[in-house]
């Protein structure tokens, strides 16, 4: 299978300088591409002068994560895409286990490796951990990371298993599936579009997988801090869009209503933390949801009746029952 490792860049010269060498050294089985979202720094000249073996694809403007990849991938010929953040350090033989899994099971459409913290290498990383899941109200969480609690890697997730969503930080997908699903939803711009794509793949009967045999290290929040109001806005808005598109019809109104109530509680919590700007971001996210509710309703998928939700609330388990580790969650 032809593999393309594809990194989306926007003004990330310093990240390319630090992380691209590991990708080149340990990805001999793949061709490496940089999709540049109209950077205004010296990224392009830096790549041409220092990494001539990398193929550069230049977008005409900053399209964000979703459209940035959609546009750039149109120009890449491969059987498997690996969408890799520019702040990820890869390890020797990180590709082989994943290609092996794709070859053994044609139903597997998407795979992520074990994602650990670049700054604290014994811990799982916030943006993916050991595979993503979702609770009954659409809140995403990971094996190895529930909200702000990061687990230490003691080999507890060295398995291969089905998951609900794979992290966009290191996201392997069959090109055929990506095209059949029309890629990422460009209306998301950035954040949670990979969860939406995985959910749509599940609707088709495809499988999303995690393997602990491959490991990478992710810096995280290199473009936007996890606490940045813009990130808060996009996460709250896109989560509602994703639920509207993908929830079974009989659960749609009740789940979205309760989710918006929980969003309101989060807004009040931010006020008491002195983070009024984040509360405003949530309010803006809700008004954007109201504005585009018809548009996203028309995108709804035919839901497959499959129990891939955690039927309990992860907020209840984490905040009330004080369950901090994935192994202690019982569905």
Beta strands, then each sheet from edge to edge (+ up, - down):
strand 1: 3-9
strand 2: 30-36
strand 3: 55-58
strand 4: 80-84
strand 5: 88-90
strand 6: 108-117
strand 7: 132-134
strand 8: 140-142
strand 9: 145-146
strand 10: 149-150
strand 11: 160-162
strand 12: 170-174
strand 13: 207-218
sheet 1: 3+ 2+ 1+ 4+ 12- 6+ 13+ 5-
sheet 2: 3+ 2+ 1+ 4+ 12- 6+ 13+ 11-
sheet 3: 7+ 8-
sheet 4: 9+ 10-
end
